[in-house]
Amino acid sequence: MPDEHILPGIIAELLAARDRAKQTDNAPLSQAIKIIMNSFYGVLGTTSCRFFSAEVASTITGTGQYILRETSAHIEQTSGCPVIYGDTDSLFVLLGAGQERVAVQRASDIADEVNQWLRSQIQARFGAESALLLQCERHFRYFFMPTIRGSTQGSKKRYCGALERDDGSLQLVFKGLESARTDWTDLAQQIQHELYMRMFTQQPVEQYVAETVAAVRRGQLDDMLVYRKRVRKPLSEYTHNIPPHVKAAQLLETPPQVVAYVITRNGPQPVEQRTAALDYEHYITTQIRPVFEQIAEWSGTSWEEIMTGQQSLF
């Protein structure tokens, strides 16, 4: 019958299981359930799947976009606070200066009001009971989203937020930036953490960047220049455009699943069998400069000015 369905019940069961995982701080299980829930969309949108349904797949995306758009507008209209970013299942609301002490309570109040509004809206628009629950997840004391190159808009799913601990210190949370990637070096992660911490605490960055570049060239940070990346298929299957980690793995008699390698003047080599000098300019160009340029606009200087020591005085 057209009004019979099983998918909502399955999703509801998984949602309840994920809530239980969160309550017991079982992060791996919570993430696994989230992936399973998200996979329903992929299954329904795949033509080769027996459950393929273009109508259901498009409805999922369309409804999600509608709810995100309408919720954002409702928050701005009722709270007077701008929504500065929203994507998939989250909204970032700018409460404004002087709200630090009451931020969590105010955000929770906004979430409660929105949940009531959503229930009435979804019932009126779709004739369905709302299963949505907006919650205040965290309060970022500071927030930064790098802009898209050549644009004034922020880059989606790429940001850094600073949580304020009870003792007043800051804890940085990276999303989609180099520190969140496992295939970047320790050097890139350390630099990014330090640069963002300096930005949020209004400290200069130029001297730190210049001194780090100099230390790399002197060979003082060699231990932090190691890449680690997984080899996902047999080496023999790589025939064109062979990536660096595979080139390094090909030099080993028994390549491991995760290759630790460095970039030398003779190309990529495994750490345990390095025979050439490290290519320091590679690391400066690909591991330090991109991280700095994310905050270059804020710093008021450029990479070229730091490297030449001719920062503008005006």
Residue pairs with C-beta under 8 A, 6 or more apart in sequence:
7 40
7 56
8 131
10 40
11 37
11 40
11 131
12 131
14 33
14 36
14 37
15 37
15 131
17 33
18 30
18 33
18 34
18 37
21 27
21 29
21 30
21 33
22 30
41 57
41 60
41 61
43 49
43 51
43 52
44 51
44 52
44 53
44 56
44 57
44 60
45 52
45 54
45 57
46 52
63 126
64 88
67 118
67 132
68 86
68 87
68 88
68 91
70 121
71 91
71 114
71 118
71 134
72 83
72 86
72 91
74 114
74 117
75 81
75 83
75 91
75 93
75 110
75 114
76 82
76 83
78 110
78 113
78 117
79 93
79 110
81 93
81 94
81 95
81 96
81 110
82 93
82 94
83 91
83 92
83 93
83 94
84 92
84 93
84 94
84 143
85 91
85 92
85 145
85 154
85 159
86 92
87 156
87 157
90 137
91 134
92 140
92 143
93 107
93 110
95 103
95 106
95 107
99 106
100 139
100 141
100 164
103 139
104 136
104 139
107 136
107 139
108 135
108 136
110 136
111 134
111 135
111 136
114 134
115 130
115 132
115 133
115 134
118 130
118 132
118 134
119 129
119 130
121 130
122 128
122 129
122 130
122 132
123 129
123 130
138 161
138 163
138 173
139 163
139 164
140 161
140 162
140 163
140 173
141 162
141 163
141 164
141 170
141 200
142 161
142 162
142 170
142 200
143 159
143 160
143 161
143 162
144 159
144 160
144 161
144 196
144 199
144 200
144 295
144 298
145 154
145 155
145 158
145 159
145 160
146 154
146 155
146 158
146 159
146 177
146 294
146 295
147 153
147 154
147 155
147 297
148 154
148 155
155 176
157 175
157 176
158 175
158 176
158 177
159 174
159 175
159 176
159 177
160 172
160 173
160 174
160 175
160 177
160 196
161 172
161 173
161 175
162 170
162 171
162 172
162 173
162 196
162 197
162 200
163 170
163 171
163 172
163 173
164 170
164 171
165 171
170 197
170 200
170 201
172 179
172 193
172 196
172 197
174 180
174 192
174 196
177 192
177 294
178 184
178 188
178 189
178 192
178 290
178 291
179 188
179 189
179 192
179 193
182 228
182 229
183 227
183 228
183 229
184 227
184 287
185 224
185 225
185 226
185 227
185 283
185 287
186 223
186 224
186 226
187 216
187 221
187 224
187 225
187 283
187 287
187 288
188 287
188 288
188 291
190 224
191 209
191 212
191 287
191 288
191 291
191 292
192 291
192 294
194 208
195 205
195 208
195 209
195 291
195 292
195 294
195 295
196 295
197 203
198 204
198 205
198 208
199 205
199 295
199 298
199 299
204 299
205 292
205 295
205 299
206 299
206 301
206 305
206 306
206 311
209 288
209 292
209 306
210 306
210 307
210 309
212 221
212 288
213 284
213 288
213 307
215 221
216 225
216 280
216 283
216 284
216 288
217 280
217 284
219 278
219 280
222 278
225 262
225 263
225 278
225 283
225 287
226 260
226 261
226 262
226 271
227 244
227 245
227 260
227 261
227 262
227 263
228 258
228 259
228 260
228 261
229 243
229 245
229 258
229 259
229 261
230 257
230 258
230 259
231 245
231 246
231 249
231 255
231 256
231 257
231 258
231 259
235 246
235 249
235 250
235 255
238 246
242 250
244 261
244 263
244 267
244 268
245 259
245 261
245 268
246 259
247 267
247 268
248 259
248 261
248 268
248 269
248 270
249 255
249 256
249 259
249 261
249 270
251 269
251 270
251 273
252 259
252 270
252 272
252 273
259 270
260 270
260 271
260 272
261 268
261 269
261 270
261 271
262 268
262 269
262 271
262 274
262 278
263 278
263 279
263 282
263 283
264 274
264 275
264 276
264 277
264 278
264 279
265 276
265 277
265 278
265 279
266 275
266 276
269 275
269 276
289 303
292 299
292 303
292 306
293 303
296 302
296 303
301 311
301 312
305 311
305 312
